Amino acid sequence: MGSWLRFYPGGRRLCHEAASSARERLGDLRDLSESEIGELPECTDEEVELTGHTVARITWHETKEDGSHWVVVQVWGTGFILGSFMLAQEGFACSPGSRRELEVEELLSGGFD
């Protein structure tokens, strides 16, 4: 969490709830079969209410060259002065017979924005 967020009303709590919201959505997606994951759209978004703030929860799906699927959930907030800012981002990779969490470097280099 950025140090500036401590000045945002309810910022710390909002970040924790955003991370929980991302993990909750990823949990639902992990329960899908590999073929169901392969059929996910490239991007979906929904509005979610967290600590009195409406935020956007975006789900990204990308099929990589090796045939694996990357699924990433981001939670974005908006502010009058700050514009849009990411509160949480987590994801996993799915390939035949295995699933693993995406590393921070993979999330940052994945182009999910």
N, C-alpha and C positions, 0 to 999 in steps of 0.2 A: 504494500500500500504506500502510495506517495505521501511524503511528509506534509504536503499541502492539504491533504484530505482531513487532517485533524482540525482544520479551520472550517471545514464544510459542516453545516449542522447535521449531526448524527452520522458523520462520515465513517468512523470506525465500525459502528454497528452496521451501517449500510454495506460496507465491504464484506463483513463476515456473512451477512445474509445473502449477498450476491454470490459469494463462493458456495454457500450451501445450496442456493438455487441452481447454480451450474452443475454441482455434483448430483443433485436430485434428478435433473434432466438427463445427465449422462447415465445415471443408474437405469433409467427407463430405456435408454437407447442400447445399453449393454445387454439388456434382456432380449433384444431382437436377434433373430437368426442372421447368419451371414448374408443370405439372399435378401432378407428384409433390409439389412443395412445397405446393401448394394442398390436397392430401389429408392433410398432416401433422396429427396430433391437436393440440389446443390446448396440451397440456402432457404431457411424459414425463419420467421421472427414472430415474436409474440410480446405483448405488454404484460408485465408482472408487477404487482404491488409489493414493495419491500419497505418496511419502516415508514410508511406514509408517502413514499416516493414511487412514482411510476417509472419503471426502467424497461429497457428492451432486452429480451433474452433471445439471442440469435444462435441458431444451430447451422453449422457448416458441414458439408459432406464433400469429400474429394476422393476420386479414384486415382491412385498413383500409377505411374508407368508399369510398376511391377504387379499391378492388379490388387494391391492392398487398398483398404479404405481408411481414410482418416476422418474422424468425426470430432468436431470441436464445438464447444458451447461457450459463448461469450455473453457477459452481462454488461450492458452499457447504461450509463446514467447521463442525464443532461442537466446543465446549469445555465442560468441566465448569462453569467459572465464567462464561464469556462467552456461553453459549448458542450459537445459530447465527449465523454471520457469512459474508458474501459474500467470496470470495477472487478471483473473476474474473467478468467479464461482457463479452461481445462479441456482435455481431449484424450482420445485413445485411437490406436491403430488396430485394424482388424485384417488379418490375412488367414488363409485356410488353416484351420487348426490352432490359431493363436490370437490372443488379444493382449495388448500392453498399453500402459499409459504413455502418452506423448511427453517427451522431455521438454523443458522450458525452451531450449534452443530450437527444437522442431516447431513449437508453437510460434516462436518469434519469426522464424524463417518461412513459415507456411503460407504467408500471404493472406491470412484470414482477417480481412478488414474491408 
